[in-house]
Amino acid sequence: MNVSLRIKILSCFLLLVCAITKSNAQEKRVIVGINGNWKFHRGGIEYADKPGFNDAKWDVVNLPHTWNASDPFDDDETYFRGIGWYRKTIELDTSFQHKKVYLLFEGANQVTDVYINGGFAGEHRGGYTSFSFDITQYLNWGTNPGKNVIAIQVNNAHDNYIPPLSVGYALYGGIYRDAWLIATDDVHFKEINNNAKGIFITTPGVNVQSSAILVKTSIINESHEKRTFRFLNTVKDSDGKIVTRFSKEISLDAGQGSPISVSSEIHNPHLWSPEDPYLYQVISQITEDNKVLDEVKNSLGFRWFHFDPSKGFFLNGKKYILHGTNRHQDMKGKGSALSSEDHIRDMHFIKEMGGNFVRLAHYPQASEVLKLADELGIIIWEEIPVVNYMNIEPEFLSNAENMLREMIHQNFNHPSIIMWGSMNEVLLDSKKGDRIQKQNDTAYLKGVRKYALQLDSLIRAEDPSRYTTMAMHESDDYAKYRLDDISQVAGHNIYSGWYGGKVDGFGRFLDNLHREKPQQIIFVSEYGAEGDIQLNTEKPERMDYTGQYQCFYHESYIRQINQRPYLGGTAIWNEFDFSQPNIGGPTPHRNQKGLITWDRKPKDVYYLYKANWNPEPMVYIATRNWIIRAGESTAASTIDVYSNLSEVTLYVNGESEGKQKPDDVKKSSWQVHLKNGKNTISAAGKINGKTFQDEVIIEYREYNTNLASEKRFHPISVNVGSNAQYLDPSGNIWIEDRPYNKGSFGYVSGNRENFVRTKVIKNTNDVPLYYTSRDSLKAYRLDVKDGQYTVTLCFVENKDIPAGERIFDVDINNETVIKNLDLASEYGYAHAAKRSFILQVTNGQGITVSFKPIKGNATLSGIKVEQ
């Protein structure tokens, strides 16, 4: 919503009091925020829509609000999806009595019923577009003044006819965006919503020399007499100077509405681009006898663009590289109920990285996001939440079509938007919502294609000035069933080197696709790998969740993208970690493919992109997520630096490690030796005589692998089965696993296993420790000196097997400490367990933990030994 047209209530605990003079009440529209001081009750309840209902014991909340900010992320496999009630009493001065009054919500998920003073004002279906209702007839008026009760029922329960049916993110419930009262004259622009406000602006034929400006709207006369008025448009440049004014007169009978359009032309328009996001302003007014009856303002950007299947994207007549990312709208502690400040921070993160493109996945996002995209210069792909599969029933299609219309109408005037998306990975699941590898239900697929064609056709009809698009996962079914040629831009979600295969499979996939379909506009709509800042390694591997593998993955993808000029654009999955309830991995309930953590802390990989995409000089030591590490005294540590300078010097504790020229992805890498304790690492380079530098402190904890020679034993914690170190919440480092060597420590035989990522490990705060294990383990040996020790063993049943299928004994130094351990029976599948034992080591025997299978194989996830 245009900031100059809205008034925010700063105090959330005062009743709204609108005092408007009689003269002002007769002109323009008034917009008032009503975010503060709502009463909230989670759950269905009778008569909550009635004005006299007693809500005194309800919670007091402020909007934006969701009731799912925390419950999707606990050990309970469900989170609340059902009904929530909101109530608020507002007081309206009688000056409102002669206006049309609307209640507008920017977003409530997902079915919303609105009651005013007990009267049913309307229902909205769908959770990601704004909606409004004319509440004029339901309002009470009085001289002292009139009190009016707003009661809102919101329901985020699964509905088989409302997209999305299946999601990889939390479906938060609540009124999670801003709410407003809007008052207009009886004569006003017909469509009331939070962005376009009934005004639709296009710039046909724009070029460097000139551009037409076409403004369309519908005006309605809800007074009791015929009226004649003027539709006036004033275009101002960024300095407020009037560029052009154009208008048309119209007469309407009482109760009559009519579409109207006017046009003008300007010369030498200042073009909009990400590097120069220049905005004009269009002030649209309805005037009568020199009095303004209604007024709305919209930003205007002049640009033109097109895609070429062999050359990529062009903006304002020139080849333009789209450096993009995806964004979800949630964050830690808030769920989806983000403030304007949250949206501002997020969009600035993207711009600062050098990003010039964002795919708003997988749903329309807050009006503030698009406003910022216009102002910052970020090009947008916006889509509706038809995700994973669809219901091929008319009611589902009708709701999806309505979402498309609302999205396009509300966001039509944003110059940042170039594509409208109709669906994402819609063949990922079967028609029952089950994840499948291949589709074989031809009747269902025929219906999917029919609906995909109808949604794509609707976009083209509503807005022929932009491109249609859809995103597809790596499946031959899209081509087999002819879905891949429906939209004008084909989005491809590619994860070679993460879910399977190798990173260089990314480029081969694209080249094969381009060769087979040379006329297809190829857009990489998703690519990414997960990085958990708690896990780090010198030897990264696929699916290890380390930041080092995440960086390796993205370095490779940047190279491959740069080598393929035919790409229409690319978008990282994802800019920010986001919620994914009931998904496992080292940090459950979260997708960690973000370049920035869920609580908005940039990972090292963020600065890889900044070095490649943002031309401002920079040096960044890419080890912020591994500043506490452990290793042998003789071991070399890798220090990577991302920089767009021509040369960088690295210093360790004041000593130079030499200069390097960053490679083709702006990376330099050194092997250095760190001392035990604190190490100061700095990197510096120059450009035009100015020095740019970075510094970080690494705490290095030496350990001795020759345990028999240690004068004083230091505790050893091993992340069994893992190539990575895990820093736990108490600051303890669980080092990477290793095979046993005489005089040292390690495992005897066994196979490494990762926990299945679709299942959440419960009953622990150390999930990364249990994500890996060693199966078929015979023993774990530590050649410690004589003395008293505590041995802690960490177990989890990592297979969904019945009780009795895995049973083993555990001996320590030939003494049985656990008899007939049956993890499935004693703890259950995916439940972490720890067992500790105290023993006396004598006669130089060291510690041998033996695992003796009775049925199936033994397993271990972690071992800790303290003296």
N, C-alpha and C positions, 0 to 999 in steps of 0.2 A: 504494500500500500504506500502511496506517495506520502512521504513524511510531512510535507507542508499541509496535507489535508487531514492529518490525524492528530488527536490529542490524547496523550497517555495519562492515565491516573497514576500519580506517583505514590500515593499512599494506598496500600492494599487493605487497610483496615477501616476506611471511612466509607459510608454510603455515598453512592453517586448522586450528586445534586446538580442538576442542569438548570442554570439560570440564563435565559436568553431574552434579550429585549424584544419587544413586539415588532420593531422595524426589522431587526435581523431575522426574526422568525419567518419573515415573508420572502427571504431570498437566500440563495445558495443551499448547499447541503451542510449538515453538521455531522461530524464523526467523533464519537466519544468511546474511549476504551473502557471496558468493564471487566478487566482481569481480576480485580481484587475482591477478597472477602466473600468467596463462595462457600456454601455448606456442601459437604460431600459425604455420601454413604456408599460403601461397596456392597453390592448385592441387591437383588430385587426386593421391593417393599411396596405394600399396598398404599394407595392414596397419596403417594409422594407428589403427584401432580396437582393436588388440591391446594388452594391458597392457604387454608387454615391448618395444614399439616404441621405438626410440631417437630421441627428439625433442630431443636436446641442442643441435643446431644450429638449431633453430627460433627464430623471434623470440619475445621475451617481451613480452606486451601486457597491458593491463588493460581490463576492460569498463567502460563501453560501448566498442565497437570496430567500425570498418568498414574494409575494405580499399580503399574507393573515395573516400577523403577528398580525393584530388587528381587521380587519373587521368581523371575525366570532363571535365576543364577544360583540357587541353592541346590542341595542334594535331592530335593523333591523333583521328580521327573515331569511334573505338571506346573503350570502357572495359571493364575486366575484369568479365565476368559469367560466373561459373562456380563452382567448388568452392573452399572454404576449410576448413581443419581447425583445430580448437582442442583442446588437451589440458591437463588439470590433475590433479594428484594431491592428494587430500584425506585427512586422517587423522580417523577417527571413534572416539571413546571407546566402550567397550562399553556404556555407558549408553544409547547409541542403539539397541542390539541389540533392545531390547524395545519399540521404537517403529516406526510406519510412517514411512518416509523418502521424501520427494518432492524431485525436482529441478525447479525452476521457472525459466523464462526469460520476461522481460517482452516481449521482441521479438527475433527473429532472421529475417533475410530471405534466401530465402523458403521453401525446403524444408530442414528440419532433421532430421537423424538422430542419435539419442542412443545412445551405448554406455557401459555401466558395466562395467569389468573384462572387456571383450570381449563382454559380453552385450548384445543389441539391446533397448533399453528402449522405443523407439517413434520414430515419425516425425510431424512437424507440417508441414502445408502451409498457407502463407500467412505474410506477413511483418509483420503489424501488430497481431496480438493475442497475448496471453501464452498459454503452454501449460506443462503440467507432466506429469511421468511418475512413477509409483510405482517407485522403484528398490530397494525393500527386499530383494527376492529376489536382487539382483545384488551386494550388498555383502559385502565381506570383514570378518571380525571377528577381533580379536586382543587380547592383553593388553598389547601394547607400542607403540602401539595398531594397529588395522587400517588398512592403506593401500589406497586405492581410486582407480582411474584413470578419470576422466571423459574421453571422446573424443567430440567433436561435429563432424559434417560439415554444413556449411551451403552451400547452392547458390542463387545468385541469378540463374541463367540463365533466359532466357525459357522459359516453360512455357505451352503453348497452352490449358491447362485451369485455370490459376490466375490470378485477377485480381491485379494489372492487366495487361492485354495491351498497352496503349499508354498511355504517360504523358508528361506535359510536365514531368517532374522526374526527377532521378537515382534509379535503383532501386538504392540502396546495398546492398552485401552485408555480412554479418557478424552477430555477436551485438552489436547496437548499443544494447541496453538492459540493465538490471541483471539479475543472476542470483542465485538464492537456493536454499538448502536449507531444507526445511520438515519438521519431525518432529512427529508427532501420536501420541496414544494409539491403541490398537486401536479404540476407540470415538471417532468423530470426525464432523465435518460432511463430507458426501460430496464435494462439489465443491471441489476445491483450485485456486484461481486467485488472482491477485494483488490482487483488489480486493473483490469481493462475498464471496469466500471461502465460497461456498455459502449465504449468507444473502440473502434477497430481501425488502426492506421496502417497503411501500406505505402511503399515508395516505389511504384512501378517505373521501370526504365531508368533507375539510378545509375549515374556514371560520374566521371570526374567533373564534367562540365555542368551538369544539371540533374535535377530529379523532380518528378512529380510527387505530390503528397495527396493521398486519397484518404479521406476520413469518412467512415460509415458509422451509423448508429441507428437506434430506434428511439423515438420520443413518444411519450404517452401523456395524454391530457386527462387526468383523473379529477378535474374540477367539474362543476355542474353547468358549465357554459362553453360555448365555442370560443376558442382563443387563437390569436394570431401572434406568432413570435418568430424570433430569428435564431438560427443555429450558427453561432459565430466561433471561429477557430483562430487563435493567435499563436504563431510560432516564434519562439524566442531562442536566441543562441545562448551559449553558456554564460555570457556576461549580462544576460537579461535584455539584450537589444532585440527589438521586434524585427523579424526577418520578413514575415508576410502575415497578412490577415485575409481571411476569406469566409464567406457566409452565404446563407440561403434562408429565405423566408418560408414559413410553413404555417398553415391553418389546420386546426384539428377540432372536430366536434367534441362535445362532452363524452368522456369515456373512450375516445378513439386514440389508437396508437398507430404510428406509421414509421417505416424505415426512411432514412434520408441520407444522402451522401453529398459531399462537397469536395472540391479538389483545388489545388494550386500548384505552383512550380517555383523552385528556387534555383538560383545559379551558383555554380562553384561550391557545392556543399562540402562542409568539413566532414570527411569520411570517418566512420567508426571502425576501430580495429583494436586488438588486444594491446598493442603498443601505444595507441592513442585513442582511448575509449571516449571520444567526444560525443556529448549528448546535447541535443536541442530539447526544448520543452514545448509541448502542445497544450494550450489551455483551451478547452472546449466548453462553451457556455450556451445556455438557453436564455435569451434576453427578451423582455417585453417592456416596451416604453422605457428603455434605458435602465431597466432594473434586471439584475441577474437572478434568474429563478433557480438555475442549477449550474454547477461548475465542477469539472473534473480536470485533472492534470495528468499527462503521461509523458514519459521520456521518449525521445525519438532519436534513433541512430541511423545514419545513411550508410549502407554497405550493400555489396552484392557478392554472391559466392556461387561456386559450382564444384562438383566432383567430376573427375575424369578417371575412368577405370585403369588407365595405364600411367597417369601422371600424378594422381592424388588430388588434393584439395587446393582450390584457388579462392582467394579472398581479394576483393576489389581489383580483380584482373591479374593478380600475381600468384605464383605458386606459394603456398603457405603450409608449413609443417604444424600439424596439430599435436602438441605435447599434452597428453591428457591423463585423467585419472577418474575414478568413480568415487561417489560419496554416499554413505548412509547417514541418516539424520539423528542417530542416537549417540549417547556417550555415558560413561560410567557415572552412576549416582543419579542420573536424570532420566534415563531411558530416552524416549522421544520428545520429552517436554523441554525443548531447548529454548533459551531466550534469544532475543535479537543479538545480544552480545556474543552468544555462543556461535551463531551463524556468521557473524562478522569475523570472529577469530578464525573459524574454519576456512572461510574463503580467503582470508589473508595468508594463511598457511600455504594454500595452494598457489596463490599468486607469487608469494615470496620464493617458492620452490622453482618458479619459472613455468608453472603450468598455465596453459592458455585454453584448456578445454576440460569440461567436466560432464560426465554422464551422471545424471541424477537417478541413481538406482535404488529401488526398482519402482519408483512412484513419484508423483509430483511432490515437490518439497515447498518449504515456506516461502511466502512472497518476498521476504527479506533476502533470501538466497538469490533470487533472480534479479532483484534490484541491485544487489552487490555485483552480480555478474555483469550487468550493464555498466556499472560505474568503474569496476576494476578492469574490465576487458577480458572476460572469460567466456568462451564460446560454449554453448549448452546443447546437450541431447537430453530431452525430457521424455519420460515414458509413463505408461500406466502399469499397474501391478498384475498383469496377466503373467503368472510365473509358474514354471515347471509343468503344468498341465491345465486343461480347461474342461468345463462341463459343457458338452455340446447340446445345450438346451436353450431355447429362445430367451428365457429369463436371464441366464448368465450373459448371453450376447448383449441383451438390452442394457444390463448394468455396465458392461464393459464399454459399450458405445457411449453411454451417458458420461462415464469417466473421461473418455476421449474428448467429448464436446466440452465438458467443464474445463479440462486442462487447457485445451486450445483457446477457448473463449477468455478464460481468466488471464492467460499469459501471452496473449496474441501480440501485444505491443513491445515485447522485449527484443531489442536488436541482437541480444546475445544468443537467442535460440535459433538453431539452424535445422534441427531434426526433431520429429515427433516419433516416439517408439510405441509400438503396439503390443509387444510381448517379449519375454525372455525365456530361453531354453524350454520352450513349451513341449518338447518331446522328451524331456528328461524323465518324466514319470508316466506311468500308465494312467488310463482314465480313472482308476481307483486310487491314484495317488501313491502307488508303489514305485520305488526306484528300479528302473529296468535298463538293460543294456541295448536291447533292440525292440522296436515297435513292430507288432504283427497283427494288431486289430485293425483291419482295413476299413471297417465301417467307422470306427472312431477317428482314424486318420483322415478319412474323407470329410468328416464333419469339422475336424480341426482346420483343414485347408480351406474349407468353405468360410469358416468364421474368420480365419486370418485374412482372406481376401476381402471380406466385408469390412473389417476394421481398417485395413490399409486403404480401401476405397473411401471410407469415411474421412480419414485424415486428408486425403487429396482433395476431397470436396470441400472440407472446412477451411483448409489453408493450402492452396496450390503454390504458395510462395516458398514453402520449405520442403525438405525431403522427408520421406517416410523411411523408417528403419525397424529392424527387429534383431535381437541377439540370439545366436544359436550356439549350442555346445558342440563338442567334437563328436559328431555322429553322422554317418552316411545317410541316416533316415531323412534329413532335411532335403537332400538332393533327390533321394529315391522317391519321396512323396511330393516333390515339387513345391516345397515351402521356401526354399532358399532363393527363389527368383521372384517372390511376391513384392517385397519392399524395394525401394529405389537404392537403398544402401544396405548391404549385407553385413551385419555385425557378427563377428566370430569370437567366442570365448575360448581361449587356448591356454592350456596349462602343461605343456610338454616340460618334463623335468620336475614336475611336482606330483600330480596324482599318478603319473606313470611316464615311462620313456625318459629321454634325456633332453637337456635344454636345447641342443642344436636341432631337435625335431621340430621346434617352432618355425624356423625358417623353411625347412623342407615342406612342412604342411602348407605354409602360405604359397610357396612357389608352385606346388602341385595344384593348389586351388586356382591360382592365377592362370596357370597353363591350361587347365581344364575349362575354366570359365573366364576367358579374357575380357568379356564385357561386363563382368560383375564388379561393382564398386566394393572393394574389400576394406572393412574397418575392423581393427582388432579392438573389440569392445571390452574384453577382460583378459588380463594375464597377471599372474602373481604367485608368490610362495610365502608360506607363513614363517614368521620370525618371533620367537618368544624371548624377551630380553633377559629371562632367567637362565637361558641355556646358551653356552658359548663353546667353541671348539677351534683347534688348530687344523682339524681334518673334517671339513664340512661334507655332509652327505645328504642326498635327497630324503625328504621327510624327517629330518632330524630336528626341525623347528629352530635351529640356531640362527642368530643374526648373520653369521658368516655365510651360511648357505643362501639365505635370503639375498644378501649382497651379491654373491656369485651369480645367482639366478638372474637378477636384474641387470648386472653388468653384461651378461651374455645376451639378454634380450635387447638391450640398448644397441649393441653392435649389430644384431640381426635386423632390427628395425631400420637403422641408419642405412643398411645396404639394400633396402627395398623401397624405391621411390614411388612405386605404384600404390602403396598403401594410402587409403583415404585419411587415416588417422589411427591413433592408438590410445588406449585408456587402461591405466594400471588398476588392478583390483587389489587393494582399495587404498584410498588416501588414509583412512583411519580404521583401526581395529573396530569391530562392531559385534553386537550380540548375536549369538547363534545358539539358542537354548537346546540342551540335550545333545550337543556335539562335544566329543571328547578332545583328545590332544593334551598337551602338557598343561594348558590352562583351559578348563572346561567352559562350556557355554559361550565360547568366544571364537570368532574368526580372526586370526592374527596375521592376515595378509597385509594389514595396513602398513604404510610407511611411518605412521604415527600411532602411538598407543591409544587405547580406549579412553584414557584420561588425558589425552592430548600432550604427550611428550614425544618429540621426534625421535625415531630410531636412526641408527647410522645410515641406513639405506636412503632415508630422506635426503641426505646431503649428497649422495651420489647423483640424484636427479638435479639438485640445485647446482652442482658443479657443471652438469651437462646442459641445463636448460636456462639457467639465469646467468646472463652475461656479466653481472656485477662481480668484480674480483673477489675470490674467496679461497680460504684454506681451512680444511676441516680434518682433524684426526679422527678416523672412523673407529673409535674404540670406546665411545661413551657408554655402551651397553656392556662393557667388559672391563670395568675399572678396578674390580676386585677379582684376581685370578690366582691360580696356584700352579706350580710347576717345579721341576727339578732345577737345581742350581746351574746345571750345565745346558739346560734346554734353551733353545732360541724361541723368542716370541715374535709373532707377526704384528707389525704396525702398518696399517693402511692409511693413506691420506688421499682425500678427494680434493682436487683443486683445479680451477680453470686457468691457473697461471702457467707460464711456459717452463718454469723450473721451481722445485721446492727442495729445501734442506730440512732434514730431520735432526733433532737434538735429543739425546737421552742423558738426563742429569747434567746438562751443560756441555756434553761432548758431542761433536758433530758425527752423524752416521753417514754423511755424504749427501750429495745432490742427486736428484732424479728429475727426468722430464716425464710428466704424467702421460699415460698411454692414451689410446683412442677413446676410452671412456673416462678420462680425467682422473686416473688412479695411479698412485705410486705406492710401492710396497717395500718395506725393509724387514730384515730378520735381525733382531737385536737381543742382547742379553740384559735382563733386568736384575737388579739386586733385591735381596730380601727386604721388604718394607716398602716405603713410599718412593716412587720414581716420577720425576718430572719429565714429561714428554712434550716437546714443542716442535712446531713446524712453521717455516716461514718462506716467503717468496716475495719478489718485487715486480712491480709493473710501473713504468714511467717514474722510476725513482721512489715510489711509495711502497712501504713494506706492509704486507698482510700476513698475519700469523695466527696460530691457534696453540692452545696449551691445555694439557690434561694431566691429572695425577693418577697414576696406576699403583694400586697396592698389590705387591707381589708376595705371595706366601710360598716360600720354598718348602719342599718336602724331600726327604731322602728315601730313595727306593731301596737302598741297602740297609734294611732294618736291623740286620745283625750288627752293623757297625755304629748304630746310633748311640750316642752317650745318653741322650734324653729322648724318650719316645714322645712323638707328637701324634695327636689323634689322627686317624685315617678314616675318611668317609668316602665310599666308592659308589658311584652311580652305575650299578651293575647293568651290563648289557648296552651301555651308551658310549658313544664317541664324544660326548659333551660333558662339560662341567655344569653343575647346577648350584646356584647360589640360593640357599633357602632363606626364609624370612628372618631367621635369627642370625644371619651372616655367616653361616657355616658353608664351606664349599665341599660339595660332593664331586670328587674328581672322576675323570673318565676311566672306564674299565680297561683292564689289561690282562694278558696271559701271565701265568705264574712263571717266574724265574727264580732259581735257587738264591736264597739270601734276601729276596724281595717279597712281593705279594702279588696275588692275582688269582684268576680262575683256572680251574683244571677242567678242560673240555667244555662242551655246551654250545648252544646256538643263540645268537642275539635275536630278540623279538621285540617288535613295537606293538603296543596295545592298539586294538582296533579303534580308529579315530571316531567312529560313530557312537561309541559308548563312553559314558562319563565315569571316571574313577571317583568313588565316594569315600567318606570317612577319613579324610586327610587334608591338611593344608599344604602338603608336599606332593601334589599331583605330578609335577615333572619327574620326580624320582621314580614314580611307579609306571610312567609311560613306557619305559624300556625294562627288559628283563633278560635273564639268561636261562634258556630252557635246556633240559637234559644235562644239567650241571652235575658234575661228580663231586667237586670240592672247591672250597676257597681257602687258600693258604696264605698265611702271614708269618714270616720268619722273625718274629719279635724275640727280644731277650726275655729271660725269666722275670716273672713278676705277676702281679694281680691285674686282670683286665676285665673290662665290660665289653661284651660283644652284642651288638644290636643287629638283628636281621629284619629285613623289610620284604614283605610278601604281598602279592595280589594274584587272585585267580584271573588270568587274562583270557580264558576261554569260557564260553557259555556252555558249560558241561554240567551234567547232573552230579549230585553227591556220589562219591565212590569211584569216580572215573580218574581222579588224580590223588594218590595217597603216597606219602613218603615219610621216612624218618630223617631226623637231623641229629648228627653226632658232632660233638666238639671234643677233639683229642680223645676219640674212641669212647666217649661217654654219651649215651643217648640223652639229649635234652628235649627233643620233641618226638613223641611217638605217634605214628599214624596220622600225620598232619593231612587233613582233608580241607583245603581252603574253601571249596564250594560248599561243603557242609557247615563248617565252623563260622565262616564269614559271609559267604555268598559271592556270586560273580561280581567282579569289579569293586570289591570292598578292600581297601588297604588295611594292612595289619603289621604291627611291629612286635617282636619278641626280643627281650634282653636277658643276658645271662652273665654271671660273674664267675670267673675261673682263675685258677692259679696255674701259671705256666712254670714248669720246672725242667731241669736236666736238658735245657736247650732244645726242647721239642717244638717251640713256636706254637702257632695256633693253626689247626686244621679243622675247618668246618666241612663235614662230609654229608652228602645228600644221598640217601639210599631209597631208590624207588621201590614201592610195593606194587603199585599199579599206575601205569602212565609214567610221566617224566617229572622230575623235580624242577622247581623254578625258584628264582631269587631276583629281587629288584634292587636291593641295596644292602650294604654292610657297613657298619661303623664300629671301630675298635678304639677304645679309650683306656688309658692306664689309670 
